[in-house]
């Protein structure tokens, strides 16, 4: 079961090379203590543009249009998945899940982040690469974690799934 207070962030565009990574999507989901709703902000960058758009704040929960039990079930699933997944070592060294996507989760019981929030990009087996590599099953679990965040953000914006 997920804690009563947490924050998470997802970023698409975490790998770089000589130039730093250029995020194409960032979303944050926060559940304040003693609140039954989720605060969600997201921004995306259209191809060919230099900057992310403005962050659009949304709230998920306490609305008739959103099934709060469904959101809680998804967050519980996400929390359980992240607790079981490895991260790259050293931190930020490589995109070990291969999705060019990073998730950060912070709560009293768990701090989890993959890919570094702005860096990494080593090549497996080369200097700067991770000493930890996920299994095929763990990669599938990480992909599911990304889908969960997409679903939650999508529910908050016009009940449409989000693709990142």
N, C-alpha and C positions, 0 to 999 in steps of 0.2 A: 504494500500500500504506500502510495506517495505521501510525503510529508504535507502538513497543512500550509506550509509556506515554502516557495521555491521560485527560482528564476531560470529560464533557459533561453538560449540564443542559437539560431541556426544561420550559417553563412554559406552560400554557394559561391565558389571562387576563392579557394584557399591556396592553390598552388601557384607558384611563380617560377621564375628562373633568375635571370639577371635583374629583371624588373620585379617589383613586388606584385603580389596577386591583386587582381581587380575584381572585387565582389560584384556579382550580378543580382544578388538577392540577400537580404538580411531580415530576419524576423526575431522578435523577442516575445516571450510569453512569461508573465509574472503572476503569481498568485500571492497576494498579500496575506499576512496572518489574519485570522478571523474574518476571512472573506470567502464567499462561495462563488465568486466570479473570477475569470481570468482576464488580465489586461494584456492585450496583444497589439504590437506595433509591427509594421512591415514596410519595406521599401524595396523597389527593384530598379535595375538599370536596363534600359532598352539597348539592344545591340547597336553599336556605333555611337553611343553617347558616353561621355566621360564620367558622369556622376550618377549616384543613386538618386531616385526621386525622393520627395519628402516622405517622412515616416507618417503613416496613416494609423492613428490609434483606434482600436476597437475593443469591445468588451464581449466576453463569451460567458454565458451563464445568466441566471436570474431573468432570462427572457423566455417568452413562450416559444420563440422560433428556434431555440437551441435546447437540445436534450442534455441537461446538466449531468445526468447519470452516464450518458454516452461519453461526454468529455472526461469525466472522472475515470471511467474505465480505460480510455485511451492514455491518460496521464499515468495511471497505475502500470499499464503495459510498458510505456516508454521508460518509466523509472526502473522497472524490473529488468528490461533489456540492457539499459546502460550500466546497471550494477554488475552485469555479467560480462561485459565486453572489455577487452584490453585496449589500451591506447599505445601509441607509438613511443618508443624510447630511443633516444632522448626526445622529450616533448618537442613537437614542431618539426621533426626531422623528415617526415614522409607522410603522404596521404595513404595510409595503409589500407583504407577501405575502398580506394579507387573511385570515389564519387565526386571528388573536388568539392566536398561539403564537410563542414565542421559543425558539431553540436557542442555547446557548453551547457552543463546542468550544474546548478548550485543550490544546495539545501543543507540543513543541519546534518543530515546523515550521508550525503554524497556530494562530492565535487568531481565532475568528470568532464574532460575536454579532449577532443581528438584534433590532430592536424594543426594545432596552434591557431590562434585567432588572426594571424596575419602572415604566417610564414610556412616554412617547410617546402619541400618539393624535392627531396632526395630521390635518387633512383635506387630501387631495391638492389641490394648487394654492393652498392657503391658507397664511397665515403659520404657521410651525411644521411645515410639511410637508417631506417629503424632496425633495432635488434629484435623487435617483437613483430610478428606477422600473424594476422587473424586467419582462422580456418575459413573454409567456404561457408560453413554454417554461420559463423560469426559475421561474415560479410553480409549474408542474407538478413541477419538480425539487425545490423546497422541500417541496411536499406529499409527495413520495416520501421525503424526508429525515425528515419527521414520522412517516410510516408505518414506516420502518426502526426508529426509536426505540421506537415502540409495539410492534413485533414483538419486539424484544429484551427489553423489560420484560415483555411478555406471556409469553415463554418462561420467564422467571425466576419468574413467578407461576403455578404450576399449568399451565404450557404453554397458557394461554388468551390470545388476542389482547387487547390493551388498547385501549380507545377513549377518546380525550381530546377 
